[in-house]
Amino acid sequence: MILKKGIQVKIISGKDRGKTGEILEINRKLNKVKIKSINMIKKHLKPTKENKGGIVSKEGFIDQSNVKNLDQKKSEKRTIGKK
């Protein structure tokens, strides 16, 4: 399966099953992807001079095997019969 940043994918297993989203980041070493507004986690940040701190929601990584590519170009091109 070819996964690139910015393509649409569908979640096929886990707590967010059935949802679709856009790939934001790919970690090829660990075979994980980060998808927009999927697998949201809470992160507690300490206050610093630049940052106010508090609880922040952000996307977590999900395993590459739990996503399915939604390629519209592939579904539009259907061949009927053989030449």
C-alpha positions, -999 to +999 in steps of 0.1 A: +000+000+000+014+034-010+009+060+018+019+096+013+014+128+032-019+145+023-038+115+010-072+104+023-074+072+043-101+052+062-096+036+096-104-001+094-099-011+131-096+004+166-117+029+185-119+053+154-131+025+130-150+039+100-137+074+102-117+091+074-090+116+075-059+131+059-024+118+067-003+145+085+029+126+093+044+092+085+070+073+106+084+047+082+108+032+108+079+023+132+053+018+105+030+044+120+009+073+106-006+104+121-041+113+108-059+146+111-084+145+141-080+107+146-067+090+178-068+123+198-048+122+230-044+146+259-009+159+267-001+178+299+024+206+293+044+224+320+042+262+319+073+279+305+082+314+295+070+308+259+042+284+267+012+288+290+009+251+298-021+231+306-039+201+289-036+201+251-054+177+227-033+164+197-032+135+173-015+103+182+001+078+159-018+048+146-004+016+131-001+016+093-019-018+091-051-002+106-057+022+077-070+018+041-062+040+012-091+059-003-079+067-038-106+083-059-087+080-092-085+042-088-122+038-081-132+059-111-111+039-136-130+006-140-123-016-170-151-037-183-140-069-201-107-075-220-095-062-253 
